[in-house]
Amino acid sequence: MAMHPMRSSVSTDEEYLGVLAMTFRGTRDCALRDAIAKEYEKTVTKLIKSRGWNEMPPPEDQLPDDRMPKAFLEFWSHGQGQP
């Protein structure tokens, strides 16, 4: 799976989460799903570190609950994404 290394803005990274989630749902290949989940986690970490992530992605831009990164759940459960 070709990843996009030149993503730089928060909005672009947020959009990328949606692309990853859609791609995840569109495949049954376990290895590809694992790679997508890892890329999703890297993007979540980047967004958290940016300190500019203020909107939780809608459900369709998230992975299934059992594949969501722990950092995502912690970040949003503590309301850290609120301005």
CYANA upper distance limits for C-alpha pairs under 8 A (distance plus 0.5 A):
  1 MET  CA     32 LEU  CA      7.96
  3 MET  CA     39 GLU  CA      8.47
  7 ARG  CA     12 THR  CA      6.75
  7 ARG  CA     13 ASP  CA      6.80
  8 SER  CA     12 THR  CA      7.31
  8 SER  CA     13 ASP  CA      7.56
  9 SER  CA     13 ASP  CA      6.74
 10 VAL  CA     14 GLU  CA      6.55
 10 VAL  CA     47 LEU  CA      6.95
 10 VAL  CA     50 SER  CA      8.03
 10 VAL  CA     52 GLY  CA      7.24
 10 VAL  CA     53 TRP  CA      7.12
 11 SER  CA     15 GLU  CA      6.65
 12 THR  CA     16 TYR  CA      6.61
 13 ASP  CA     17 LEU  CA      6.92
 13 ASP  CA     43 THR  CA      7.09
 13 ASP  CA     47 LEU  CA      7.56
 14 GLU  CA     18 GLY  CA      7.36
 14 GLU  CA     47 LEU  CA      8.40
 14 GLU  CA     57 PRO  CA      7.72
 15 GLU  CA     19 VAL  CA      6.99
 16 TYR  CA     20 LEU  CA      6.61
 16 TYR  CA     43 THR  CA      8.49
 17 LEU  CA     21 ALA  CA      6.60
 17 LEU  CA     40 TYR  CA      6.73
 17 LEU  CA     43 THR  CA      7.70
 17 LEU  CA     44 VAL  CA      8.49
 17 LEU  CA     61 ASP  CA      6.47
 17 LEU  CA     62 GLN  CA      7.61
 18 GLY  CA     22 MET  CA      6.62
 18 GLY  CA     57 PRO  CA      8.46
 18 GLY  CA     60 GLU  CA      7.58
 18 GLY  CA     61 ASP  CA      4.55
 18 GLY  CA     62 GLN  CA      7.40
 19 VAL  CA     23 THR  CA      6.61
 19 VAL  CA     61 ASP  CA      7.95
 20 LEU  CA     24 PHE  CA      6.52
 20 LEU  CA     36 ILE  CA      6.75
 20 LEU  CA     39 GLU  CA      8.41
 20 LEU  CA     40 TYR  CA      7.09
 20 LEU  CA     61 ASP  CA      8.32
 21 ALA  CA     25 ARG  CA      6.76
 21 ALA  CA     60 GLU  CA      7.65
 21 ALA  CA     61 ASP  CA      5.89
 21 ALA  CA     62 GLN  CA      6.12
 21 ALA  CA     63 LEU  CA      5.90
 22 MET  CA     26 GLY  CA      6.69
 22 MET  CA     60 GLU  CA      8.12
 22 MET  CA     61 ASP  CA      7.66
 23 THR  CA     27 THR  CA      7.10
 23 THR  CA     36 ILE  CA      8.33
 24 PHE  CA     28 ARG  CA      8.49
 24 PHE  CA     32 LEU  CA      8.30
 24 PHE  CA     33 ARG  CA      6.12
 24 PHE  CA     36 ILE  CA      6.90
 24 PHE  CA     37 ALA  CA      8.37
 24 PHE  CA     63 LEU  CA      7.87
 27 THR  CA     32 LEU  CA      8.08
 27 THR  CA     33 ARG  CA      7.68
 28 ARG  CA     33 ARG  CA      7.81
 29 ASP  CA     33 ARG  CA      6.66
 30 CYS  CA     34 ASP  CA      6.63
 31 ALA  CA     35 ALA  CA      6.79
 32 LEU  CA     36 ILE  CA      6.62
 33 ARG  CA     37 ALA  CA      6.59
 34 ASP  CA     38 LYS  CA      6.77
 35 ALA  CA     39 GLU  CA      6.77
 36 ILE  CA     40 TYR  CA      6.51
 37 ALA  CA     41 GLU  CA      6.66
 37 ALA  CA     63 LEU  CA      8.23
 37 ALA  CA     67 ARG  CA      7.19
 37 ALA  CA     68 MET  CA      8.09
 37 ALA  CA     69 PRO  CA      8.47
 38 LYS  CA     42 LYS  CA      6.80
 39 GLU  CA     43 THR  CA      6.71
 40 TYR  CA     44 VAL  CA      6.66
 40 TYR  CA     69 PRO  CA      8.31
 41 GLU  CA     45 THR  CA      6.70
 41 GLU  CA     68 MET  CA      8.22
 41 GLU  CA     69 PRO  CA      6.03
 42 LYS  CA     46 LYS  CA      6.75
 43 THR  CA     47 LEU  CA      6.69
 44 VAL  CA     48 ILE  CA      6.68
 44 VAL  CA     69 PRO  CA      8.23
 44 VAL  CA     71 ALA  CA      8.00
 44 VAL  CA     72 PHE  CA      6.93
 45 THR  CA     49 LYS  CA      6.66
 45 THR  CA     71 ALA  CA      7.69
 45 THR  CA     72 PHE  CA      8.46
 46 LYS  CA     50 SER  CA      6.67
 47 LEU  CA     51 ARG  CA      7.47
 47 LEU  CA     52 GLY  CA      7.62
 47 LEU  CA     53 TRP  CA      6.34
 48 ILE  CA     52 GLY  CA      8.02
 48 ILE  CA     53 TRP  CA      6.91
 48 ILE  CA     75 PHE  CA      8.13
 53 TRP  CA     81 GLY  CA      6.46
 54 ASN  CA     81 GLY  CA      5.14
 54 ASN  CA     82 GLN  CA      6.01
 54 ASN  CA     83 PRO  CA      6.62
 55 GLU  CA     81 GLY  CA      6.95
 55 GLU  CA     82 GLN  CA      7.92
 56 MET  CA     76 TRP  CA      7.65
 56 MET  CA     81 GLY  CA      7.65
 57 PRO  CA     61 ASP  CA      6.20
 57 PRO  CA     62 GLN  CA      7.18
 58 PRO  CA     62 GLN  CA      7.35
 62 GLN  CA     68 MET  CA      7.73
 63 LEU  CA     67 ARG  CA      6.42
 63 LEU  CA     68 MET  CA      6.05
 64 PRO  CA     68 MET  CA      6.81
 68 MET  CA     72 PHE  CA      7.44
 68 MET  CA     73 LEU  CA      7.85
 69 PRO  CA     73 LEU  CA      7.24
 70 LYS  CA     74 GLU  CA      6.70
 71 ALA  CA     75 PHE  CA      6.41
 72 PHE  CA     76 TRP  CA      6.73
 73 LEU  CA     77 SER  CA      6.29
 74 GLU  CA     78 HIS  CA      6.72
 75 PHE  CA     79 GLY  CA      7.22
 75 PHE  CA     80 GLN  CA      6.02
 75 PHE  CA     81 GLY  CA      7.26
 76 TRP  CA     80 GLN  CA      6.42
 76 TRP  CA     81 GLY  CA      6.48
